[in-house]
């Protein structure tokens, strides 16, 4: 009986060493697809990615809100979509407040040094450099920590 337990422990240890490569962070995944890490706020606790289809899910502990320039942005606790080089499409779980209404951001794409955020037929362009760091929930990119 103890030999069996030892065998199982050795087998599981061998499996861990063969497949135990460290999973890249969600932010590293974005960078691997030529997207800046700052399109996701701090706080991704886990993610799933199907590398064949590009389908992903990013998980936060709770919703996250902050401001970017004159816009308010909200991330739900689960954000999903399809990722490919320089592009996220069919995005679910990210919205922006425009005047009185929250509108879903459906696509994010990168064209050189520019990031384009699409809400239906409307879109807004920002410099990709603006997203080199991830925003903080509550205060965005311009947080003052004392």
C-alpha positions in Angstrom: 0.0 0.0 0.0 2.8 2.5 0.9 4.6 1.7 -2.3 1.4 2.6 -4.3 1.2 6.0 -2.4 4.9 6.6 -3.1 4.4 5.8 -6.8 1.4 8.2 -7.0 3.4 11.0 -5.3 6.4 10.4 -7.7 4.1 10.4 -10.7 2.4 13.6 -9.7 5.7 15.3 -8.9 7.0 14.3 -12.4 3.9 15.6 -14.0 4.3 18.9 -12.2 7.9 19.3 -13.3 7.0 18.5 -16.9 3.9 20.7 -17.1 4.6 23.0 -14.2 5.7 26.0 -16.3 4.5 29.2 -14.8 1.4 30.5 -16.4 1.9 34.0 -17.8 -0.1 36.8 -16.1 -3.1 38.2 -17.9 -1.1 41.4 -18.5 1.7 39.3 -20.2 -0.9 37.6 -22.3 -2.0 41.1 -23.6 1.5 42.0 -24.4 2.0 38.7 -26.2 -0.8 39.8 -28.5 0.8 43.2 -29.1 -1.7 45.0 -26.8 -0.7 47.2 -23.9 -1.1 45.9 -20.3 -3.0 49.0 -19.3 -6.2 48.1 -21.1 -6.8 45.9 -18.1 -6.9 47.4 -14.6 -4.9 46.0 -11.7 -6.6 43.1 -10.0 -7.0 40.2 -12.5 -7.1 37.2 -10.1 -7.4 34.5 -12.8 -8.0 34.0 -16.5 -8.8 31.4 -19.1 -7.5 31.5 -22.6 -8.2 29.2 -25.5 -5.1 29.7 -27.7 -6.7 28.1 -30.7 -9.9 30.3 -30.8 -8.6 33.3 -28.9 -11.6 33.2 -26.5 -10.7 34.5 -23.1 -12.2 35.3 -19.7 -10.5 37.6 -17.1 -11.8 37.4 -13.6 -11.7 40.2 -11.0 -12.8 40.0 -7.3 -15.5 42.6 -8.0 -16.5 45.3 -10.5 -14.0 48.1 -11.1 -14.6 51.7 -12.0 -12.4 54.6 -12.7 -12.1 57.7 -15.0 -10.0 58.2 -18.1 -10.0 61.8 -19.2 -13.7 62.8 -19.3 -15.0 59.2 -19.4 -16.0 56.8 -16.7 -15.1 53.2 -17.3 -16.5 50.1 -15.7 -15.2 46.5 -15.7 -17.6 43.8 -14.5 -16.1 41.0 -12.4 -15.8 38.8 -15.5 -14.6 40.2 -18.8 -14.6 38.0 -21.9 -14.1 38.2 -25.7 -11.8 37.1 -28.5 -8.2 38.2 -28.7 -5.9 38.2 -31.7 -2.7 40.1 -32.6 -3.5 43.8 -31.8 -7.2 43.3 -31.4 -9.9 42.3 -28.9 -13.4 41.7 -30.4 -16.8 40.7 -29.1 -15.8 42.2 -25.8 -18.2 41.7 -22.9 -18.0 43.2 -19.5 -16.4 46.6 -20.2 -18.5 49.8 -20.5 -18.0 53.5 -20.7 -20.3 56.2 -19.5 -21.2 58.8 -22.2 -23.3 61.7 -20.9 -26.0 59.7 -19.0 -25.7 56.3 -20.5 -23.4 53.3 -20.0 -22.4 51.9 -23.4 -20.6 48.6 -24.0 -17.1 48.7 -25.5 -17.3 46.0 -28.1 -13.8 46.1 -29.6 -10.4 47.4 -28.9 -7.7 47.5 -31.6 -4.2 48.7 -32.0 -2.9 50.5 -35.0 0.8 51.3 -34.5 1.0 53.8 -31.6 -2.8 54.3 -31.4 -5.5 52.4 -29.5 -9.1 52.5 -30.9 -12.0 51.7 -28.5 -15.3 51.0 -30.3 -18.8 51.4 -29.0 -21.1 50.3 -31.8 -20.5 52.6 -34.7 -18.7 55.3 -32.6 -15.1 55.0 -31.5 -12.4 57.0 -29.6 -8.7 56.9 -30.3 -6.0 57.2 -27.6 -2.2 56.9 -27.7 -1.0 53.3 -26.8 1.6 54.9 -24.6 -1.3 56.1 -22.3 -1.9 52.4 -21.5 1.7 51.3 -20.6 0.6 50.8 -17.0 -2.6 49.4 -15.6 -5.1 51.7 -14.0 -6.2 51.3 -10.4 -9.8 50.7 -9.6 -11.3 53.8 -8.1 -8.7 56.3 -9.3 -7.5 55.2 -12.8 -4.1 56.2 -14.1 -3.5 59.2 -11.8 -3.6 57.7 -8.4 -1.9 59.6 -5.6 -0.8 57.2 -2.9 0.4 58.8 0.3 
